């Protein structure tokens, strides 16, 4: 089973120092070894955004190129907007990227690997799964 890896996990792995012992990074490393990692273009953009050094940017860009983007479809964007509206009408806020991740997870039946607790709130109204969560 393939796993959609969220921005926060990539950030832990690539943008922070002294991370080798973090459980999330160890799990990501295992998923990479098993060729189960999936990324969306908007996640790639978030990971690469805000990097101050051009050298660091190009290094990270090169590392991420090992993971091709999942193809996105019109229905993904439509489902993301529908999910945004549903959650918002129930008092739950989220980013456009988060809801796009949820939509692709729903369509592809792939869990999302994240430590962003917002996804637990989205699950109250959206039927997708989180990797490593019950």
N, C-alpha and C positions, 0 to 999 in steps of 0.2 A: 504494500500500500504506500503510495506517495503522500508526502506531507507538504502543505504550504507553510513556509517558514516566514514569520512576520518580521518586520523591521527591527523590533527590539532585540530579537535573538541574534540577527546579523550584527547589530550594533555591539552587543556584548562580545561577540566573537572577533570582530575586526577593528573596532574603533576604540576599545578600552585596553589598557595595559594590565598585565598580571592577571589574565583571565583563564589560564590553562586549567585551573582546578574548579572553575564554576561548573556546577551540574549541567546547566543549560548548554554550555559550550561543549562539554563532553557528549551530551546527547546529540547536538548538531553534528559533531565530528563523526559519530556512529551513523547518523542518517546519511551523511555525505559518502562515507565508505560503502554504504549499502545502496547508493544511487537512488535515494528516495526523496531527495530535496527538490522542491518546486518553488519558483519565485515568480512574482508578477512584476511587470514593468513599473507600476507605481511604487512598489516596495523598493525596487532597485533605485528609483529616483530619491526616495526618502533616505535610504542608506547613504547615498552619495552626496546628499544636500548638506551644506553647512561645514564641509571640510575646508579648513583654512589653507592648508598647504597644497600646492599643485602636485607635488611629488606624492603626498599621501593619497590625494584624489586618484591619480593615475594608477598607483599601486592597488588601491581598493577596487577601482574600475576593472583592472586586469584580473583580479581574483574573482570578482563576481561574474565575469564573462564565461567562466566555467559552467555557469548555470543559465541555460536559455530560458527566456520568459515563456510562461504559459500563454497560449493564445487567448485573447479576450474577444468576446462577441457582443453584439448589440444587446442581447438578452441579459448579459452580465451587468451592463450599465443600467438597464431598465430595472432589473431585480435589485440592484444596489439602491437605486432611488426609491423603489417601493419599500425596501427594508428600512431605509433612512426615515421615510415618512411614518411607517408603522411604529418604529421605536420612538421617534420624536413625539408622536401622538400619545405615547404612553410614558412620557417624561424622561426618556433615555436619549442622551446626546451622543453623537459619534462623528468621526471624520468620514469624508467621502471615501478615502482609501480603505478604512476599516470595513465599510459596508460593501465595497467592491470585493474585498477579500472574502467576506461572508457569502456573497453571491456566487463567487467562483467555487468556494468550498461546497456550497449547496449543489451547484450544477455538476461538479466533478466528483462529488462524494469523497472528498479528501478532507481530513482533519486539518486544523490550523494549529501550528506550534507557536505559542506566544506566552509571554508572561504579563501581557497587558490585561489587567482585570476588567476593562471595559467589555471584552468579549464575553465574559460571564453574564453581563447584563443583557447583551444582545441575544444570548441563548434563551432568555426568557420568552422571546417572541420569534426567534429564527431557529430553524431545525438544522443546525450544522454541529459538527463535533470539534472538540479541542483535543489535541494530541497530549497524552499524558494526564488527562483529567477524566474523572468519572462522571 
